[in-house]
Amino acid sequence: MDSTTQAAFAGRAAIVTGAGSGIGRATAVALAREGAHVLGVGRRRDALEETAAAHEGIEILDIDICRDDAPAKVVETAVERWGRLDLLVNNAGATAVMPLAEVEKQAITELFALNVIAPSMLAHEALPHLRRTSGTIINLSSTYGHRPMSGGAHYSATKAAIEQMTRSWALELAGEGVRVNSVAPGPTRTDVMIHAGLTPEAANEMYAYERDRIPTHRIADVKDVAHWILRMAEPAGRQVTGQVITVDGGLELI
Ligand SMILES: NC(=O)c1ccc[n+]([C@@H]2O[C@H](COP(=O)([O-])OP(=O)(O)OC[C@H]3O[C@@H](n4cnc5c(N)ncnc54)[C@H](OP(=O)(O)O)[C@@H]3O)[C@@H](O)[C@H]2O)c1
């Protein structure tokens, strides 16, 4: 990495939701290493503190982003601290195993609240500040946001929604200098399946099944995904908006 890239985010302020684990933690740390001031957001304070311990450029806010008052509070916290906002990474999200035969209204509502509504309201609150900085939004989708997922229709639908919002917001805001892109990971080694209620054994089985199917035969590391979040977000990427970059070892090709 050359010195220009290392300083790609120098003096810029970023919000990363879901920064207490997995892809969000890797993204917060990578952004701070490249010079950004980062506000890491999540519900578990102890998990966020572990992320913050990795780099002095990371500050934290423990809050449930689905709360009505949370999006304004999150954005206000970053802007009060650094006087600006350049980047919103809508990373916090959940998956759910929910075949049609087992669908529950409450589970669908909660999934959409976290994966679709919260990122929308965060983007809404961030917008006036992003307009001032010609800032950018990265929405986390999934390779299953644009291919079917047996047993995961509603998760897949939330990610399809975020991809469509990405394209529509990109078009809406391009003339104002605000870019909106999506990073769509394939299977990536995190606790996401544990958080969805799978046992560690069931999660391992799922990863083994996916590894066999992935053309590169490799489950992604969180750093593989964070890399593309940063590269899509950095100011040098200014000509790219409304795109979904899939980081899945070729899974979407089969
Ligand atoms: N891992 C994969 O294979 C994969 C594949 C495709 C897409 N993705 C997407 O990548 C993103 C990150 O997932 P991950 O794999 O890193 O999973 P993860 O480790 O489970 O991370 C999700 C994060 O979101 C936070 N979060 C959940 N609900 C929240 C809420 N109501 N308010 C605030 N924060 C909340 C969690 O922290 P708290 O529990 O402390 O709140 C957690 O840190 C998600 O959008 C996911 O859908 C992951």
The ligand as a Tripos MOL2 file, in Angstrom:
@<TRIPOS>MOLECULE
LIG
   48    52     1     0     0
SMALL
NO_CHARGES

@<TRIPOS>ATOM
      1 N1        -20.8850  -12.8320    7.1750 N.am      1 LIG1
      2 C1        -21.4480  -13.0860    6.0160 C.2       1 LIG1
      3 O1        -21.3240  -14.2080    5.5000 O.2       1 LIG1
      4 C2        -22.2190  -12.0110    5.2770 C.ar      1 LIG1
      5 C3        -22.5580  -12.2590    3.9430 C.ar      1 LIG1
      6 C4        -23.2770  -11.3000    3.2450 C.ar      1 LIG1
      7 C5        -23.6280  -10.1180    3.8610 C.ar      1 LIG1
      8 N2        -23.2870   -9.9040    5.1650 N.ar      1 LIG1
      9 C6        -23.7170   -8.6260    5.7580 C.3       1 LIG1
     10 O2        -22.6070   -7.9620    6.3290 O.3       1 LIG1
     11 C7        -23.0470   -7.1500    7.4310 C.3       1 LIG1
     12 C8        -22.1790   -7.4500    8.6510 C.3       1 LIG1
     13 O3        -22.3850   -8.7820    9.0390 O.3       1 LIG1
     14 P1        -21.3130   -9.6710    9.8370 P.3       1 LIG1
     15 O4        -21.1500  -10.9180    9.0780 O.co2     1 LIG1
     16 O5        -20.1310   -8.8780   10.2090 O.co2     1 LIG1
     17 O6        -22.2040  -10.0860   11.1010 O.3       1 LIG1
     18 P2        -22.1620   -9.7710   12.6620 P.3       1 LIG1
     19 O7        -20.8120  -10.0750   13.2220 O.co2     1 LIG1
     20 O8        -23.3470  -10.4680   13.2260 O.co2     1 LIG1
     21 O9        -22.3400   -8.1930   12.6940 O.3       1 LIG1
     22 C9        -23.5680   -7.5410   12.7640 C.3       1 LIG1
     23 C10       -23.3710   -6.3360   13.6660 C.3       1 LIG1
     24 O10       -24.5690   -5.5610   13.6750 O.3       1 LIG1
     25 C11       -24.7920   -5.1150   14.9900 C.3       1 LIG1
     26 N3        -26.2310   -4.9440   15.2000 N.ar      1 LIG1
     27 C12       -27.1920   -5.8880   15.0540 C.ar      1 LIG1
     28 N4        -28.3900   -5.3740   15.3820 N.ar      1 LIG1
     29 C13       -28.1770   -4.0820   15.7370 C.ar      1 LIG1
     30 C14       -29.0170   -3.0330   16.1760 C.ar      1 LIG1
     31 N5        -30.3480   -3.2070   16.3170 N.pl3     1 LIG1
     32 N6        -28.4630   -1.8270   16.4750 N.ar      1 LIG1
     33 C15       -27.1280   -1.6430   16.3370 C.ar      1 LIG1
     34 N7        -26.2780   -2.5940   15.8960 N.ar      1 LIG1
     35 C16       -26.8020   -3.7990   15.6130 C.ar      1 LIG1
     36 C17       -24.2370   -6.2150   15.8920 C.3       1 LIG1
     37 O11       -23.7820   -5.7060   17.1410 O.3       1 LIG1
     38 P3        -24.6820   -5.7590   18.4750 P.3       1 LIG1
     39 O12       -25.2450   -7.1420   18.5600 O.co2     1 LIG1
     40 O13       -23.7110   -5.4210   19.5640 O.co2     1 LIG1
     41 O14       -25.7050   -4.7010   18.2930 O.co2     1 LIG1
     42 C18       -23.0370   -6.7180   15.0870 C.3       1 LIG1
     43 O15       -21.8480   -6.0740   15.4870 O.3       1 LIG1
     44 C19       -24.5310   -7.4550    7.6250 C.3       1 LIG1
     45 O16       -25.3050   -6.4560    6.9940 O.3       1 LIG1
     46 C20       -24.7070   -8.7900    6.9040 C.3       1 LIG1
     47 O17       -26.0190   -8.9900    6.4280 O.3       1 LIG1
     48 C21       -22.5880  -10.8220    5.8840 C.ar      1 LIG1
@<TRIPOS>BOND
     1     1     2 1
     2     2     3 2
     3     2     4 1
     4     4     5 ar
     5     4    48 ar
     6     5     6 ar
     7     6     7 ar
     8     7     8 ar
     9     8     9 1
    10     8    48 ar
    11     9    10 1
    12     9    46 1
    13    10    11 1
    14    11    12 1
    15    11    44 1
    16    12    13 1
    17    13    14 1
    18    14    15 2
    19    14    16 1
    20    14    17 1
    21    17    18 1
    22    18    19 2
    23    18    20 1
    24    18    21 1
    25    21    22 1
    26    22    23 1
    27    23    24 1
    28    23    42 1
    29    24    25 1
    30    25    26 1
    31    25    36 1
    32    26    27 ar
    33    26    35 ar
    34    27    28 ar
    35    28    29 ar
    36    29    30 ar
    37    29    35 ar
    38    30    31 1
    39    30    32 ar
    40    32    33 ar
    41    33    34 ar
    42    34    35 ar
    43    36    37 1
    44    36    42 1
    45    37    38 1
    46    38    39 2
    47    38    40 1
    48    38    41 1
    49    42    43 1
    50    44    45 1
    51    44    46 1
    52    46    47 1
@<TRIPOS>SUBSTRUCTURE
     1 LIG1         1 GROUP 0 **** ****
